[in-house]
Amino acid sequence: MTLLISVFAAVISTVLWYRNAPENDMVLAPLCWMYWGASIMWFADAIYEYIKLGAAYFKPEPAELLNDTYLGLSVVALGLVIWIVILLIKDPRGTVRKTLFKK
């Protein structure tokens, strides 16, 4: 479930990045890299678990499935928090700068 959630997040962020690539207003490239990195990590984990468990890998317990779902959503949420911090620091539209130094 973690792999599936992170791949969906990676694909969605990549599509959004591609649509906004010329302007680069939202600084979406770091978000894409984080989600694709997480997807590769979960894919390597899935391969390792499949080698270890065999066919039992495809029949997880409901509690394990729920735990993996929470972990996947946590990874997506953490990626979004990191992206928001990057966005606030880079401030491509100057909104934060205008708000802080408003006279």
C-alpha positions in Angstrom: 0.0 0.0 0.0 2.9 2.4 0.7 4.3 1.8 -2.8 0.9 2.4 -4.4 0.3 5.6 -2.5 3.7 7.0 -3.1 3.6 6.1 -6.9 0.2 7.9 -7.2 1.7 10.9 -5.4 4.7 10.9 -7.7 2.6 10.6 -10.8 0.2 13.4 -9.7 3.1 15.7 -8.7 4.9 15.0 -12.0 1.8 15.8 -14.1 1.4 19.1 -12.2 5.1 19.9 -12.6 4.9 19.2 -16.3 1.8 21.4 -16.7 3.6 24.3 -14.9 7.1 23.6 -16.1 7.7 26.8 -18.2 6.7 29.2 -15.3 7.9 27.1 -12.4 5.8 29.2 -10.0 5.1 26.5 -7.5 8.6 24.9 -7.3 7.2 21.4 -7.9 10.5 19.7 -8.9 11.6 18.9 -5.3 8.2 17.4 -4.6 8.5 15.2 -7.7 12.0 14.0 -6.6 10.9 13.3 -3.1 7.9 11.2 -4.2 9.8 9.3 -6.9 12.6 8.6 -4.4 10.0 7.3 -1.9 8.5 5.1 -4.7 11.9 3.6 -5.5 12.5 3.0 -1.8 9.1 1.2 -1.4 9.7 -0.7 -4.6 13.0 -2.1 -3.3 11.3 -2.9 0.0 8.5 -4.7 -1.9 11.1 -6.8 -3.8 12.8 -7.7 -0.5 9.6 -8.6 1.2 8.5 -10.7 -1.8 11.8 -12.6 -1.7 11.3 -13.2 2.0 7.6 -14.1 2.1 6.9 -15.5 -1.4 3.2 -15.7 -2.3 2.1 -14.7 1.2 3.3 -11.1 0.3 0.1 -10.7 -1.8 -2.3 -11.7 1.1 -1.5 -9.2 3.9 -3.5 -9.1 7.1 -6.0 -6.3 7.4 -4.1 -4.7 10.3 -0.9 -4.8 8.3 -2.7 -3.2 5.3 -4.1 -0.4 7.5 -0.7 0.2 9.0 0.9 0.4 5.5 -1.8 2.8 4.4 -1.2 5.1 7.4 2.6 4.9 6.7 2.0 5.8 3.0 -0.2 8.7 3.8 2.3 9.9 6.4 5.0 9.9 3.8 2.9 11.9 1.4 2.0 14.4 4.2 5.7 14.8 5.2 6.6 15.4 1.6 4.0 18.1 1.3 5.2 19.7 4.5 8.8 19.8 3.2 7.6 21.2 -0.1 5.6 24.0 1.6 8.8 24.9 3.6 10.8 25.0 0.4 8.1 27.0 -1.2 8.0 29.5 1.6 11.8 29.9 1.6 12.2 30.3 -2.1 9.0 32.5 -2.3 8.8 32.6 -6.2 6.0 35.1 -6.3 7.3 37.3 -3.5 4.1 36.9 -1.4 5.9 36.1 1.9 8.4 39.0 1.3 5.6 41.5 0.6 3.6 40.3 3.7 6.6 40.5 6.1 7.9 43.8 4.9 4.6 45.5 4.4 4.7 49.2 5.4 
